[in-house]
Each structure stands twice: as C-alpha cells, then as structure tokens.
Amino acid sequence: MAEQLIAGIDIGNSSTEVAIVEVRGNEAVFLTEHLVPTTGIKGTVMNCKGVAECLQRAMEKIDKKIEDLSIVRINDAVPVIGDLAMDVISETVITESSMIGHNPDTPGGEGIGIGQTILMEQLVEHATEQQAYIVVVSKQFDYEWVAYQFNKLVEKGIQITGVIVQKDDGVLIHNRLQVKVPIVDEVTMIEKVPIGKKAAIEVAAPGHVIRMLSNPYGLSTVFDLTPYETKQVAPVAKSLVGNRSAVVIRTPEGQIKERKIESGSVLMIGDRSSIKVNITDGADEVMGTYKRIGVLQDVMGEQGTNAGAMLNGLRHNLSEITNQRIEEISITDLLAVDTKIPTSIRGALAGEITMESGVALASMVKTKKTSIQTVAAKLEALVGASVEVGGVEAEMAIMGALTTPGTECPIVILDMGGGSTDAATTDEKGVTRTVHLAGAGDMVTMLINTELSLHDLELAEKIKMYPLGKVQSLYHMQLEDGTYLFSEEPFSPDAFGKVVLREGHEITPLPVRHSMEEIRAIRREAKRKIFVTNAIRALEQVIPTRNIRHISFVVMLGGSALDFEIPEMINDELSKYGIVSGFANIRGTEGPRNAVATGLVLSTLNGCVSER
C-alpha cells in the first residue's frame, strides 16, 4: 500500500477538530491534530471556512500542504442549532409603544405600510393628500363599502398604506382593492388602538414570517429611534418573531403605562400524548411534562410571547440556512432550568436591581434531511483534496474513545460540548444507541452572564473556565476554597481588594459587586443544573432498560470534560448509582478531545496504529 495522508474532521456545534494520520503499508502513525471554533451552524456549508482553516493549521505543524492529503473524511453532521437555541424566558414590560402582534387566520395582502392611524369615518371626511394613513375599521362597517371608499379615495390621491380591521374581513377587503395594501384583521379590542399616531403594519406572504417589525433595527428605521430608544423597543421586536402579521404604533411617553409580553406556554408533542405547559410554572413542571409525553417529537411556542419568539424563530432561522421548509424542521429536545434575572427597579436613583424569577430554555432543533453532501462537495472544491463523508458520528466517537487505555466494549460515552450533551453506547454485538440533548457549556455561560448581569459573554465564559481569588494585599490572595496563595511578585494595584480570575499565572479583576462566594455559587450551580441534569437524562435514554444502574462504566468526552469542576460533579452524582466514570484519554495522549476525528481515521485502517 502506497504512503497516504488521511485527515479526519469532526465538525461540532462549537468546535471543529482534525486528526492527521500517515499510512505506510500496514502501519499508521498519528502525526498531529488541531482545533478551531466552528464557523456557522453545524452541518451547513458555512462550516467549510473553519474546516479549511483547521486543515491548514494542522498541516503547517508537520510542514506539509493540504494538497498532500490523500483523503479528508468529515463526520455525518446533521444541521442543528444547539448553542444558539437558548434564552432566558420571563415576563417583559414595555413602555411608550402599543402593539398588535397576533396571528389572524386571514390577514390581507403583504408588505409593509407606514402612516398615521385614522378611523374609517374620519378618513372619509378629513383625509388629506399630504399624509399617509393606516386606517382603523370597526365592525360597524361592511367590507364592500370599505373597499369602495378606499378605491374612490385613492383615485383622489389619498395615501392608504395599511388597514386594521376588527372583523374577519381582511381577505374580502383586499380582493376588492385596486391598490393592494397590507391588512391585519380580527383585532377584537380595536377601540384600544391609538388614533393620530405614527404606525407601521406588516403582513408576510403565506408560509413566511414578518422581518421588518420583528427586528429592533427595523423598528428603529420605521420610527427614527435613537440608540437608547432602539434598546427600549427590542422586547417589542422579540415578541413578534415568528408572526405572519403585526402592527406597531408609537405613542407619546406616559400614554401607554405598560404592556406585558407574557413568558408564554409551550406545547410538547410526544409519541404518547401532547401537553401544554406554562413557562411561569417553572422548570420542574416543564421537565415533568417532558417525561410524561413519551419520546419528544416537536415543541411549539405560544405566539406573541417570549417562549414563542425563541422557539418559533429558531425554525425560521434554520429554514433559511438550510433552504428547507419549516415543516421539515423539528425540536427534538428541550431543557428547562430555573434562574434569576436582574431587573431594574422603576424610579431607582442609583441603578438598583431586583432578582426576578425566570426559566432558561435550551432546545435541540434538527432538520429531517442533512446537507452534509453539499458541505463535502464545497469543501473539496475549496481545499483541493478528495473529501468523503465518514460514518455515523456516535460510532466514530465510540471508536475514538476505545483508544483510551483500559477501555473495551461494551462502552458508554458521554460527550459534553458547547451546544449539546450527547450519549452513545455499543454492546458486545456492535449495536449502537445514541441520544442528543439540548444544553451544554454555552448554556452555562448564558446563565452566568444573566445571573451576574454581566452583559459580556466573553467574560462569562472566563468565569466558567477559571477559579477565583480575592487579593488581600500586594503579596497574597484568598482562594475560593478558603486557602491562601502567597506571591513573590506584587499583584497589580488595580486588583487590590477585588475578586479576580486566576488564568494560569495571570489574574483578571472582575468588574462586579458580587462577593467571591456568590460568584462561585452561581458558577457551580449553573454547571450542576446543566451538566449533572443532562448526564442523568442522557444515560437514562441511551440505555435500553432506561435504568442507569445497569451501567458500569462511563467515559466522558468533549471540551466540557476538560473543565476543572464538571467531571467531578458528574462523578459524585453517578457514584450514587454505582457507576465508575472518568474523562477519556484519546490515543493515550489527547485527553477527552479528538475522539470523533480519531474514529474517522481509524475506520479506514486495518493495520497497527501508533503515535509519532
């Protein structure tokens, strides 16, 4: 067999890894490996840029070019949104705006219209050519008469840019108009619509959703808002995500005291039953419902609420990315955890906040078909080397995990990444079972960012990764475990008296008022809520008997298995069930990383494999 260079590429939710092996006759030698952040959503053509960079960096380590590769094998990655499908759901209070964002069955027309709200009776008598109008039509008017008046007024030069109708007459009016405009109907409480105010109305084409009014910068464009005002109306835009029609009306400050966007409910559809649960009932109720419905098949969020904005918006995002119909996209897993949300106190003079209860949601959104062959074709054209799609990702991960000294089949692996927590098992007969769950390292980062009110995901990521200390003097600090660290060199004066992150030999002062004990508690609780919960969920689902006491050994993989606390937390929990667990050491050298990439390479080999 001629000398060959083979690359195995693992495209993950958060990172992309490569393993390079050189094959000489019956012997194969691992030469190098590399890791970069994944570009784009896993399993889409946007991954190609990150894969090409990863290959380039790896080949540079061994003084070779990508063109020297005989073949590149990539994992069979199904497009999912795991790391992006997260949000903290709570009730939102909006001021200085009025909004109609429901989804009537029969809106009329499509497009966006901007104008001043005016009653139908006022339009007939007082309309002028200089002003564009959004007409408010109450139930007392017949649709034929309304359409007739519109056509007559438009001929006279009156600008009608949109219509808000109380009855279910949207399509009937639209069909009779000579100049088509967007129409929102079935607005029951039409008397609440402010009159004489600037408004925008948007109706999307059938099968599509609105884009302008569900975008805070779209609202800023329509209403000429300042950056501060744009931030204030962001919850308005967020609540309209996934709607086919909407109206937003700007009102003077103080006229609209407040409007609450509810947390909302989710409808969980399982193979045994479908149950609706309100997010405000808390995470325990949501997850209890999850267990009662059987195998989760899909989740629907209530329109016009924060839950609906998150879940329904994800479908549309993935639909656009993969060019697939929304019906082909489903939510296959949901994780809910209780959290605390810092909320500003109205009338506060010094920026005081109160901690309100909320629920953090993570969902696994998956398509019914994969575009990985398209990714392979584009990657081949980009790097100039032959590219093929390897085996099932879970099987490759198990094959890589089995290079850990002391492991053998049957084996259970727990792969903890940034976007998802996965488990897989292979029995003595080679039968593999897998499960992919929502929630992992990125959700921990989100919880830390939210509960500490950091507004800085990069800093939250560091707080997740590194231990804490508090500088007590120029030469010593108290560590979070209660011990003290003395330094021969003085600490920076900027760090004196502050809680700091210990990043190796460097320290970073934290710009927060929380004590070291509070920050540590929030960090550890976030990890426990996500990883310990998901470890138990994943193992229960992957074992045929659904009883994790039937598992003897668990091997932990993935970037989160490198964390200084997570493996210990999982070990402590699994020991209650008599399970021995530990993080892998792929090929005896790589620790818990590079399992899938290693498996992709090994699946092509029959000979002896060794490390250089």
WORA-V34340 format. One record per run of one state. SS is the DSSP state (H for helix, E for strand, C for the rest). FROM is the first residue (numbers start at 1). TO is the last residue. If there is no record, write none. Layout:
ss=(SS:SS)
from=(FROM:FROM)
to=(TO:TO)
This chain:
ss=(C:E:C:E:C:E:C:H:C:H:C:E:C:E:C:E:C:E:C:E:C:E:C:E:H:C:E:C:H:C:E:C:H:C:E:C:H:C:E:C:H:C:H:C:E:C:E:C:E:C:E:H:C:H:C:E:C:H:C:H:E:C:E:C:H:C:E:C:H:C:E:C:E:C:E:C:H:C:H:C:E:C:E:C:E:C:H:C:E:C:E:C:H:C:H:C:E:C:H:C:H:C:E:C:H:C:H:C:E:C)
from=(1:4:12:15:25:27:38:47:62:66:69:71:75:80:82:86:90:92:95:97:101:108:109:111:120:127:132:138:143:156:159:166:170:176:182:185:190:193:198:204:216:224:227:240:245:251:259:262:265:271:274:279:282:283:293:296:302:306:323:326:329:345:353:368:372:384:387:390:393:402:411:417:420:427:432:439:441:452:457:466:468:472:476:480:484:487:493:496:499:504:506:510:516:543:548:551:553:558:559:563:566:578:580:584:586:589:595:603:608:612)
to=(3:11:14:24:26:37:46:61:65:68:70:74:79:81:85:89:91:94:96:100:107:108:110:119:126:131:137:142:155:158:165:169:175:181:184:189:192:197:203:215:223:226:239:244:250:258:261:264:270:273:278:281:282:292:295:301:305:322:325:328:344:352:367:371:383:386:389:392:401:410:416:419:426:431:438:440:451:456:465:467:471:475:479:483:486:492:495:498:503:505:509:515:542:547:550:552:557:558:562:565:577:579:583:585:588:594:602:607:611:612)
